[in-house]
Amino acid sequence: MENQELIKQVTEKAEQWLTPAYDAETQAEVKRMLENEDKPIT
């Protein structure tokens, strides 16, 4: 599996953690990680 596809899959799963089912602290940390541009692309 290529990195781009893996990053896409992980991002989709992480976005599920931005729902009200998770506490605000978890949502804030996930959002911070998603906004981080430091994603490995090789």
VEXSE-545654 format. One line per 3 residues: number of its first residue (from 1); their letters; for each residue z, y, x of N, C-alpha, C. Coordinates in pm, 1 decimal, decimal comma. Each point is the difference from the previous one (the first is absolute). Layout:
<recs>
NUM> a> Z Y X Z Y X Z Y X ~ ...
</recs>
This chain:
<recs>
1> men> 0,0 -118,1 84,7 0,0 118,1 -84,7 0,0 124,0 88,9 ~ -84,0 92,9 -35,4 -7,2 123,3 77,9 121,0 88,3 -27,2 ~ 35,1 83,0 96,7 114,4 89,9 -14,6 -13,2 91,5 -120,6
4> qel> -119,3 51,9 -24,1 -18,2 91,5 -112,5 35,6 -68,8 -131,4 ~ -42,1 -123,3 -16,0 29,7 -75,0 -121,8 149,9 -26,9 -10,0 ~ 62,0 -35,0 109,6 143,8 -25,1 0,8 77,6 127,3 -33,7
7> ikq> -38,0 111,7 58,9 65,3 128,0 -29,5 -15,3 33,7 -148,3 ~ -117,4 -25,3 -55,9 -23,2 26,5 -142,0 93,5 -84,8 -85,8 ~ 12,3 -127,4 30,7 85,8 -89,1 -77,4 146,9 40,6 10,2
10> vte> 43,3 32,5 119,7 139,5 40,4 20,3 27,4 131,7 -72,2 ~ -94,0 92,7 5,9 15,7 128,8 -68,0 13,0 -20,5 -150,5 ~ -82,3 -87,3 -56,3 7,6 -26,3 -143,7 136,5 -57,2 -38,0
13> kae> 51,6 -90,7 80,5 132,3 -57,0 -27,4 109,1 106,7 14,3 ~ -9,7 81,8 102,8 100,2 103,3 22,8 1,7 101,3 -113,6 ~ -116,7 31,1 -54,5 -6,8 96,7 -109,4 75,3 -49,0 -123,8
16> qwl> 16,3 -130,2 -14,3 78,0 -54,8 -111,4 146,5 41,2 13,3 ~ 44,5 26,4 122,1 139,0 39,9 24,0 24,1 146,0 -34,8 ~ -104,6 72,0 -39,4 15,0 139,8 -37,0 29,3 15,1 -149,1
19> tpa> 23,8 -109,9 -68,2 29,1 3,8 -143,4 149,9 17,3 -23,3 ~ 36,7 41,3 -120,1 142,9 19,2 -32,5 84,0 -128,2 9,5 ~ -62,3 -114,1 18,7 75,7 -124,8 16,2 80,6 1,4 129,6
22> yda> -36,9 89,3 91,3 68,6 11,3 129,1 71,3 133,9 8,2 ~ 109,7 3,4 74,0 78,6 122,3 9,5 -74,6 108,9 77,0 ~ 46,3 123,8 -17,1 -66,6 115,9 59,6 -6,0 -7,9 151,9
25> etq> 103,1 -54,6 62,0 0,8 -11,4 146,3 -111,2 -93,5 48,0 ~ -15,6 -112,9 -68,1 -107,1 -94,1 35,2 -135,4 65,1 -20,4 ~ -17,5 66,7 -112,4 -127,4 66,3 -27,5 -32,2 104,4 106,6
28> aev> 99,1 78,1 41,1 -22,3 103,6 101,6 -40,1 -61,5 133,9 ~ 65,0 -108,8 38,7 -32,6 -65,1 127,8 -139,5 -61,0 -3,4 ~ -35,0 -65,1 -110,7 -133,5 -58,8 -12,7 -106,0 109,5 4,3
31> krm> 24,6 110,6 -70,2 -95,9 110,8 0,8 -17,0 53,9 141,7 ~ 110,6 13,6 73,6 -6,7 48,4 137,7 -86,7 -93,1 85,3 ~ 19,6 -129,8 -16,5 -78,0 -97,1 78,9 -148,0 4,2 -37,9
34> len> -29,4 13,0 -128,7 -139,5 4,2 -43,4 -70,9 124,8 51,4 ~ 73,9 110,8 11,6 -60,7 124,2 46,1 -15,7 5,3 152,0 ~ 64,6 -91,1 69,6 -8,0 -4,2 145,4 -141,1 -39,7 41,7
37> edk> -60,2 79,0 83,7 -136,1 -27,9 44,8 -6,0 -105,4 110,3 ~ 114,2 -41,8 50,1 6,5 -93,5 112,3 -14,5 -143,7 -48,7 ~ -120,3 -33,5 -45,4 -29,0 -135,5 -44,1 -93,2 -63,6 103,4
40> pit> 30,5 -119,2 44,5 -85,6 -62,4 102,4 -137,3 -33,5 -56,4 ~ -101,0 39,5 72,4 -138,4 -31,5 -37,7 -68,3 -57,8 122,2 ~ -14,5 -131,3 -1,7 -68,4 -66,6 112,7 -96,2 -101,8 -50,4
</recs>
